[in-house]
Amino acid sequence: MSSVELANNIRMARQNGIVQPLLTDLYQITMAYAYWKSDKINDVAVFDLFFRNNPFQGEFTIFAGLEECLKFLENFHYSDSDIEYLMATLPENIEPEFYAYLRDLTCKDIKLSAIEEGSVVFPRVPLLRVEGPLIITQLLETTLLTLVNFASLMATNAARYRMVAGKNVSLLEFGLRRAQGPDGGLSASKYAYIGGFDGTSNVLAGKMFNIPVKGTHAHSFVTSFSTLSDVSLVALRHADSDKQCNLLDLATEWRKRVSPIMDVSTEEASDGELAALISYALAFPSGFLALVDTYDVKRSGLLNFCAVALALNDCGYRAVGIRIDSGDLAYLSVLARDTFAKVGEALKLPWFSTLTIVASNDINEDTILSLNEQGHKIDCFGIGTHLVTCQRQPALGCVYKLVEINGQPRIKLSQDVGKVTIPGHKEAYRLFGADGHALVDLLQRSSEPPPAVGQKVLCRHPFQESKRAYVIPSKVEHLYKVCWKDGRICYPPKPLSEVRQRVQSSLRTLRQDIKRNLNPTPYKVAVSDDLYNFIHDLWLQNAPIGELS
């Protein structure tokens, strides 16, 4: 086994222990017994996992969660304690041979095809196609849905934040304390990173997923200091020599010197805050990023920060910047940037004007758009609640539908046309125009020849007869890759960093009007002419004929 394969196996083995066959709905197991009782053990099914509408009033979605799905298939097994629990929970009349059947069940006969994780995806196009024995494909439903639904929603939310923030602003995920429990918090950190965030405050997520971990201090650290006498340690070794610097003396002296430059009185500044910032700088001289809004940003926080930052400079260290967690973020960020520029110019320290300004405080997509309009000077957003809980839309709504049984297509009908399924074993292709942008996703029956570059293709709306168009693609991308077959992973998941890059490269294939925040243009999902006729013939065969009297 190569070192790459070994590393991949170790990474894949690190599955959340909660993700197991019993992480499912009871009706999956009761259906499994009914299938077994009906002698349907050898029936072969095809299920599609897809969603019906893009989230957040947008027109795109990011597919995520595939790696966790593959881990689930790899580790699928009913333990002895699982069987014991089921025997105690299910009705007494269930035959013991069924439990023996479950005990031996694995995913060796399952074939899973999927769109590449991190890809832009659209409604009705299956994200996963699951083929295999009916009972096991049925038992996989709930777990696959829970692994894909939140992951894709979260990655999409993060990608939208990345787009509105712009490529030059850093994004940090600060949401663990507000997440939907520990598993929700870990998933949010992982998929926020995939979606385009640069780091997380979640230390366990950093360890598990190799995500950069970032953070500073809280208001409680500042308020735990009252006076300058609370600074118990004052000595700091110079960065370039053995010289010992008295950071307390240097900072208090710098506060007096910089006060007239900033036109702020030292009497208004909090000594307790200065003591806290000195203490934090002594602990982290090379990573000094301070919270400055505990009392008053203008009259206290900025002055105290600048004093400590300049004292650190005397000791051979450069401060990182500040965090603002309340107030008018646009005004305060401009004030801070102007203050840093003024101090830097007065003291001939050009780097001072480039200090980092981090903003947090219940930030959402609309907040960032508003701050953009106000000309903020923020370098980094720390985003928590609205990101990790997906407050604008709490669920994606993926579904898992049977589309074929023993080679025979199946269709689910509904008075709500949006809930009618597209039957049969299908392939999906993305057709691109001459400008390199994606034009349409096309679903075809698997028996059809794939669309070819330069050849005219009739693309039809699956349910509206008059909506149709010819497309001559300049590029054709087959969307499905076989990821699991014969009991093993045959298309290994990419590292998180590569999935993250995939998100951004996939988004670049969409026109800007599809990605815009307000009234985006819908992306087209079509079916081939053959599949269109197949759907409607099957619809007529299965729809009951009413009788008027």
C-alpha positions, 0 to 999 in steps of 0.5 A: 500500500502506498503512503498516499493510500495509507494516509487516505485510509486513515483519514477515511477511518476517522468517521463520526461514531454517530454515523452508523446504520441505526442513524436512520428513521424507524420506517426504513427498518420496518420497510426492510423487514416487509421487503424481506418478508415479501421475498424481495431480497434479490430485487435491484433498485436505483434511487436518486438523491436530489433537491427541488429548489436552490436555497437562500433565494439563490440560483445555485447550490454547492454539493458537499458531504460525499466523503462522509457518505463514502465513509458510511458505506465503508463502515456500514455494519450492524453490531451485536448491540445494534441487533440486540436493540432492534430485537428489543424494540421491534414487534415480537413477531419479527422472524429471527432470520431477519436479524441474521440477515441484517447482521451479515449486511454490508454495502459490497453490492452497492454502486454509488455514482456521484457528482464531484464534491465541491461542484455547483449543482442545481435542482432535479439533477441527482447528486447521488445515484445509488444502485443495488439490492432494494433492501440495502438501498432503502436502508441507506436513505435517511443517513445519506440524506442527513450527510448531504443535506446540511453539508450542501446547505452549509457549503452554499451559505459559506460560498455566498458569504465569500462572494459578497465579501470579495476575494480580498477580505478574509472570512473566519467561522466563529459559530461553534457556540451558536451551532446546533449541537457539537456535531452541527458545530463540527460540520459547520466548521468543515463545510464553511471552509469548503465553501470559502472561509479561511479559518475557524475558531473551532479547535477540534475542527482544526485538528480533525480537518486541518483547517487553520484555527484563528482567534483572539480574546473575549471581553471577559479578558479585558474586564478581568483587569481593573488597574495597571497594577494588575499587570504582574509580569512586565518583562518581554525579551526583545525579538532580536536580542537578549535585551529585556523590555519593560512593556508596561513602561513602554506602553504607558509612555507611548499612550502619552505620546500618541494621545495628541496625534489621535486627539484623544485624552489619556484620562478618558482611556481605561487603565484596566483595558490597557493592563489587559492589552499589555498582558495579552501582548506579553503572552502573544507578542508575535500575534497581538490582535486585540478586542478594542470595543469593551468600553469605547473604541474611539476614546479608549480602545484604539488609544490603548491598542496603539500604545501597546502596538508601538511598545511591541514595535520597540521590542522588535515585534509587529502587532497584527491588528484589532477586532471590533465586536459592536457598534457601527462597524462601517464608521468604526472601521474607517475611524480605525484605518484613519487612526492607523494611517495618521499614527503611521505617518506621524511616526514614520511607520508605514506598516502601521497603516496596514494593521488588520481590522477584524469585525464580528457582531451577528454579521449576515449576508445583508450586513456585508452588502450594506457595509460594502455600500458604506465603504468599510475598511474591514479586512476580515469578518468573523461570522457565527450565528447566521452562518452556522445555523443557516438562519435564512433557510434552515434546510435544503430539502434533499429527497431520495426517490426510487426511479427504477426497480428490476430494470423497470422505471418508476415515477412518483406522481403528484398534483404538485408538478414540482414533486413529480420525479424523473424516472429511470436510470439517467446520466447528467451532462453539463453543456458549456458555451463558447465563452466557457460558461455553463449553459445547461445541465442535461439529463438523459436516459442512460441508454442514449449516446452522450451529447457531443461537442459541436453537435446540436442537442434539443434540450427540453423542460421536463414538464413544460412542452413549449420550453425547449431550445437547441444547444451546440455545446463547445464543451461537454462534462459528464457529471457522474463518477463511480465512487463506490463499487464492489465493496470499495471506494474507487474514486477517492475523495479529494483533500479538503483544500482541493474540494475548497478550490473546486468550489471556487473554480466551479462557481467561475463557470457560472455567469455573474447574473446567475450568482448575483444576490438580487433577482438572480437568473435561473440556471436551466436544467433540461431533459433530452427529447427522448427522456421527455417523451419517456417521462410523459408516456410513463406519466400517462400509463400511471395516472388514473383516469377519472370518471365524471357522473 
